[in-house]
Amino acid sequence: MEVHHHTHAGHGKKSWKAYFWEFLMLFLAVFCGFFAEYQLEHKIDRDKEQEYIHSMIEDARTDTANIHRAIDFNVARVYKLDSLAMVCFNYGLSEKDDPILNKLYRSCLRHPDFVSPTERTMTQLKNSGGMRLLRNKTAADSILGYDDFAKKLIDQQGWCEEMLRKLVDQCMPIFNFKYSSSLDPVTLKISIPASYDSARLIKNDKALLIELGNRAIMYKNVVLFYLLLLHEGEKHAVNLMQTLRETYHIKVSE
């Protein structure tokens, strides 16, 4: 019996064109996957950049409002310190000098009116590597410059606190604090003793009072420099907001 062997036509080796098209399709699939992932990451980065910029503008706006208040308070402090110094230097010209000194001194003891720069966005930019997302060098430099200024402002605040401590130390042998006003811990109301207007100094030594006046003047000069920094800070904040808005085409209403 004769056996016939059948050939299977059409099942031979693939041509180079078939391999080429398979490779091309696989390459395109992988490339499109990478490209889509890159585009997604790029969009996430751009969205995050916009978020940082809007947040930085809001921080600068907050700082500007706080600076305005601090300027007003510290201008008043300068006048009070100057008045305290003048009364100390001219002590003895009026019988009312003692109660006046008491009042002026206590008005100068109010805790310094400082501005704590809003660091919400700056902290995120530094700690999460957000600065790398800022494509515009002018905007990045403006933000870093504002951060450098904030450090100068905080440094000067340290000087203000130091001068306040020295003013407090100087008062101990001079003023009798039984005449001091007090704060009721329950009602939080300030009570002023009836004898406040007749307050007398423990010591009215001229040398001690002149030293107190000197400390008041030194404190006033430190506050004056702080005021200059506050005005400089206001300009920095305004320029930062303007730079970011112009660079990223953000309307003022935003």
C-alpha positions in Angstrom: 0.0 0.0 0.0 1.4 3.3 -1.0 1.6 6.0 1.5 1.3 9.6 0.3 3.0 12.4 2.3 1.2 15.6 2.1 3.1 18.9 2.2 1.6 21.7 4.3 1.8 24.7 2.1 1.5 28.1 3.7 3.1 27.1 7.1 6.7 28.0 6.2 8.9 30.5 8.0 7.7 34.1 8.5 9.2 36.7 6.2 11.4 39.5 7.5 8.5 41.9 6.9 6.2 40.1 9.3 8.9 40.2 12.0 9.5 43.9 11.3 5.8 44.7 11.7 5.5 42.7 14.9 8.5 44.5 16.3 7.2 47.8 15.2 3.8 47.2 16.8 5.4 46.1 20.1 7.7 49.1 20.1 4.8 51.5 19.5 2.8 49.9 22.3 5.7 50.3 24.7 6.5 53.8 23.5 2.9 54.9 23.8 2.8 53.5 27.3 5.9 55.4 28.3 4.8 58.5 26.6 1.4 58.4 28.3 3.1 57.9 31.7 5.5 60.8 31.0 2.6 63.0 30.0 0.7 62.1 33.1 3.7 62.8 35.3 4.4 66.1 33.4 0.8 67.2 34.0 1.0 66.3 37.7 4.2 68.3 38.0 2.7 71.3 36.2 -0.5 71.2 38.3 1.6 71.0 41.5 3.7 73.9 40.3 0.6 76.0 39.8 -0.6 75.0 43.2 2.7 76.1 44.8 2.6 79.4 43.0 -1.0 80.2 44.0 -0.2 79.2 47.6 2.9 81.4 47.6 0.9 84.4 46.4 -1.6 83.8 49.2 1.2 83.6 51.8 2.7 86.8 50.6 -0.7 88.5 50.7 -1.1 87.3 54.3 2.4 88.6 55.2 1.5 92.0 53.7 -1.5 92.4 55.9 0.5 91.3 59.0 3.3 93.7 58.1 0.8 96.6 57.9 -0.4 95.9 61.4 3.1 95.4 62.8 4.2 98.8 61.3 1.4 100.6 63.1 2.1 99.0 66.4 5.8 99.5 66.3 5.5 103.2 65.2 3.5 103.7 68.4 6.1 101.8 70.4 8.9 104.1 69.1 7.0 107.2 70.3 6.4 105.6 73.7 10.0 104.7 74.1 11.1 108.1 73.1 8.7 109.7 75.6 9.9 107.4 78.4 13.5 108.4 77.6 12.8 112.1 77.7 11.0 111.8 81.1 13.9 109.8 82.5 16.4 112.4 81.3 14.4 115.3 82.6 13.2 113.7 85.8 12.5 116.1 88.7 11.0 118.9 86.6 7.4 117.9 87.6 5.8 116.3 90.7 3.8 114.1 88.4 7.0 112.5 86.9 6.6 109.3 89.0 3.1 108.3 87.8 4.0 109.3 84.3 7.1 107.2 84.3 5.0 104.2 85.6 2.5 104.6 82.8 5.0 105.1 80.1 7.2 102.2 81.2 4.3 99.8 81.3 3.1 100.9 77.9 6.6 100.0 76.6 6.5 96.5 78.1 4.0 95.2 75.7 5.4 92.2 73.9 7.0 93.2 70.6 4.6 93.2 67.6 6.5 90.9 65.3 5.7 89.4 61.9 6.1 85.7 61.6 6.5 85.1 57.8 4.0 82.5 56.6 6.2 79.5 55.9 3.4 77.0 54.8 4.4 77.0 51.1 8.1 77.7 51.6 8.4 74.6 53.9 6.7 72.4 51.3 9.0 73.8 48.5 12.1 73.0 50.6 11.1 69.7 52.2 9.4 68.0 49.3 11.8 69.1 46.5 9.1 71.4 45.1 11.7 74.0 44.0 12.7 71.7 41.1 9.1 72.1 39.7 9.5 75.8 39.3 10.4 76.2 35.6 10.9 79.9 35.6 14.2 81.0 37.1 13.0 84.6 37.8 10.1 83.2 39.8 12.3 80.8 41.7 14.9 83.5 42.4 12.2 85.8 43.7 10.9 83.2 46.1 14.3 82.4 47.4 15.1 86.1 47.8 11.9 86.5 49.8 12.9 83.6 52.0 16.3 85.2 52.7 14.6 88.4 53.7 12.4 86.5 56.2 15.5 85.3 57.9 16.8 88.8 58.3 13.5 89.9 59.8 13.5 87.1 62.3 17.2 87.9 63.2 16.2 91.5 64.0 13.3 90.3 66.1 15.9 88.6 68.3 17.5 91.9 68.9 14.2 93.5 69.8 13.5 90.8 72.4 17.0 91.2 73.8 16.6 95.0 74.3 13.2 94.4 75.9 14.8 92.1 78.4 17.4 94.6 79.3 14.7 97.3 79.7 12.9 95.0 82.1 16.1 94.2 84.1 16.8 97.9 84.5 13.4 98.6 86.0 13.6 96.4 89.0 15.3 98.8 91.5 13.3 101.7 90.2 9.6 100.8 90.0 7.2 99.5 92.7 5.0 96.9 91.0 2.3 97.1 93.7 1.0 99.9 91.6 0.7 97.6 88.6 -2.5 96.8 86.8 -3.6 93.2 87.0 -5.5 90.8 84.9 -8.4 88.8 86.4 -7.8 85.1 85.4 -11.6 84.5 85.4 -13.1 87.5 83.7 -9.9 88.5 81.8 -10.6 92.1 82.7 -7.7 94.5 83.6 -8.0 96.2 87.0 -6.1 99.3 87.8 -5.4 100.1 91.5 -6.8 103.3 92.9 -3.3 104.3 93.9 -2.0 104.1 90.3 -2.0 107.9 89.7 0.0 108.4 92.9 2.6 105.8 92.2 6.1 106.5 93.5 9.5 105.2 92.5 11.5 102.9 94.8 14.6 104.9 93.9 14.7 108.1 92.0 18.5 108.1 91.6 19.4 110.3 88.7 22.0 107.9 87.4 19.6 104.9 87.4 17.0 107.0 85.5 19.5 108.1 83.0 20.5 104.5 82.4 16.8 103.6 82.0 16.5 106.4 79.5 19.6 105.2 77.6 18.1 101.7 77.4 14.9 103.1 76.1 16.7 105.0 73.4 18.7 101.9 72.4 15.6 99.8 72.3 13.9 102.5 70.2 16.8 102.5 67.7 16.5 98.7 67.4 12.8 99.0 66.8 13.4 101.7 64.2 15.6 99.4 62.2 13.0 96.7 62.5 10.5 99.2 61.1 12.8 99.7 58.1 12.9 95.9 57.6 9.1 95.8 57.8 8.8 98.4 55.0 11.4 96.5 53.0 9.5 93.3 53.6 6.3 94.9 52.3 8.0 95.8 49.1 9.4 92.2 48.8 6.0 90.7 49.3 4.4 93.0 46.7 7.1 92.4 44.2 6.9 88.7 44.8 3.2 88.6 44.1 3.6 90.8 41.0 6.4 88.6 39.6 4.5 85.3 40.1 1.3 86.7 38.6 3.1 88.1 35.6 5.2 85.0 35.1 2.4 82.5 35.4 -0.3 84.8 33.9 -2.5 84.9 37.0 -5.1 87.5 37.3 -5.2 89.7 40.4 -8.7 88.5 41.3 -7.3 85.0 41.6 
